[in-house]
Amino acid sequence: MTYPPLTEETLRRRLSINVRRARTAAGLTLKKASERAEMHWRHWQKIEAAEVNVTLQTLVRLGYALDLDPAKLLVEPPPEPKAK
């Protein structure tokens, strides 16, 4: 089975979706989550908007703040459940 090549855009999109879902599931505000990760809230906001590339250090901080393995933040997110 062949997979389409991963691009920076694809990984930024995956990261943004996974970070936002994990943060909201944990009941964290953007500011509280960014405090846990020791980063400015505006940088966190840009990550959730898929506007920036992140370093490995930032990926680790995101995982720590969300209590997740950082690698899980880069997997293809499951589809959003449809509202009824």
C-alpha positions in Angstrom: 0.0 0.0 0.0 1.4 3.4 -0.9 0.6 6.6 1.0 0.7 10.1 -0.3 3.9 11.9 0.7 3.7 13.9 3.9 4.1 17.6 3.5 4.8 20.3 6.0 1.2 21.6 5.4 -0.2 18.2 6.1 1.7 17.9 9.4 0.8 21.4 10.5 -2.9 20.6 9.8 -2.7 17.4 11.8 -1.0 19.1 14.6 -3.4 22.0 14.7 -6.5 19.7 14.8 -5.0 17.3 17.4 -3.7 20.1 19.7 -7.1 21.9 19.7 -9.1 18.7 20.3 -6.8 17.6 23.1 -6.9 21.0 24.7 -10.7 21.3 24.6 -11.1 17.7 25.8 -8.9 18.5 28.8 -11.0 21.6 29.5 -8.1 23.9 29.2 -8.3 27.5 27.9 -5.7 28.6 25.3 -4.0 30.7 27.9 -3.9 28.0 30.6 -2.6 25.4 28.2 0.1 27.8 26.9 1.1 28.5 30.5 1.6 24.8 31.1 3.8 24.6 28.0 5.7 27.7 29.1 5.0 29.6 25.8 3.2 32.7 24.8 -0.6 32.1 24.2 -0.3 33.8 20.8 2.2 31.1 19.7 -0.2 28.4 20.8 -2.9 30.1 18.9 -0.8 30.1 15.8 -0.1 26.4 16.2 -3.8 25.7 16.4 -4.4 27.8 13.3 -1.7 25.8 11.5 0.2 29.1 10.8 3.7 28.1 12.1 6.1 25.2 12.0 7.1 23.9 15.4 10.5 22.7 16.7 10.9 19.4 18.4 11.2 21.2 21.7 7.8 22.9 21.1 6.3 19.6 20.2 7.5 18.1 23.5 6.1 21.1 25.4 2.7 20.7 23.7 2.7 17.0 24.7 3.6 17.8 28.3 1.0 20.5 28.6 -1.7 18.1 27.2 -0.4 15.0 29.0 0.1 13.2 25.7 2.9 11.5 23.9 4.1 14.2 21.5 4.1 11.7 18.6 0.4 11.3 18.9 0.0 15.0 18.0 1.2 14.2 14.5 -1.0 11.3 13.6 -4.0 11.6 11.2 -6.9 12.8 13.4 -10.1 10.8 13.2 -13.0 12.5 11.5 -15.0 15.0 13.5 -18.2 13.3 14.7 -21.2 14.6 12.8 -23.6 16.8 14.8 -27.2 15.5 14.9 
